[in-house]
Every structure is written in structure tokens, then in C-alpha cells.
Amino acid sequence: MRFDIVTLFPEIFSGYLTQSLLSKAIDASLVEIVVHDLRQWSTDPRHHKIDDRPFGGGPGMLICVEPVINCVEEIQRQS
């Protein structure tokens, strides 16, 4: 069984994937976990920015649609 994790912080998963039962399941090839850095699909070549301000204004930031779509399509091609 394959699990694809899309995240802005891929390095935080290394500790979880090398511990306890999950590590044993990975070693026994029962599960495959692939961590994807969403910034790889950024359209901003300089800073690899993937967020933008809300169109209606207000506080906070939103993740842009294009990087997410490109990432998911790439993952589907790999499967």
C-alpha cells in the first residue's frame, strides 16, 4: 500500500517514518510512504512561494491552486 504525503515541511516526517511499527512495516515492504515537498511545483523560481493573500482580503494566506494541481497530477503519473 502506498501513501503519498504532500507537505510544505517534508523534513518533519523523517522521525516518524523511522520509528516503531511504521518503520518495521516500511522495512517489510508492507507500506510505501513517499513524502513530496509542495514547493517543488511552485511557479515562483526565486523563492518557491506557494501561498497568496485571500482574494476578498482579510487575514491569513491561502495555498495557490496551481502547485497543488501540478503535484497531484505528477503523483498520479507515478502511480
N, C-alpha and C positions, 0 to 999 in steps of 0.2 A: 504494500500500500504506500502510495506516495503522497506526501504533504508538501505543498509549496507555501512558504511564508513570505509575504510581501511587506517590507518594513522600511522605515527611514533609519533604523538603528540595528543593522544586522549583527553587529558585534555583541550585543547583549544576549544573543541566543547561544553563543558558544558554550557558556557554562551549563545551560540547561541540557544541551544535546550530548554532553559528555559525562553525565551523571546518572547513576542509579539504573532503574529498569529501562528507561528510554535509551540509554547508551547500549545496554545489552540487546535490546530489540533492533537497534541500528546495526550492531555488530553481527547479529544473526540474520541480517537481511530481511527481517520481518516488516520493517518500515524504512522508507527513504524520506528524509526531510531535506528539502532544498530551500535555502534562505536567499531571497532576492532583495537587493538594495534598490529601492524605487528611484533613487537619484540617477541610476544608470540610464533611465529612459527620459531624463529631463531634456527639455528643448533649449535650456539655457546653458551654453557651452562653458561659460566662465565660472559661475557659482553653483551650477547644477540645482538651481532653485526649482522646487516643485509646488510651491504654495503661492497663493494670491489673496488679495483682500476680497471680502464679500461684495458682490455687485450692488447690493442695496445699501451698502455702508454698514456701520456698526463695528463692534469689537471683534477681534479674532482673525484667524486666517483659515482658508479652505485649500484643500489639495486640488490641484488642477486636474482636469479630466484626461487630457492627452497622455501624460505619463502613465496613468493607471491603465488606460485602454491599451497602450503600446506594450506595457508589461504583461498584462493578462493575455494578449494575443501571442506574445513571444512564448509564454509558458504553455499555452495550448499547442503551439507548433512543436515544442519539445516533447510533449506527452505522446 
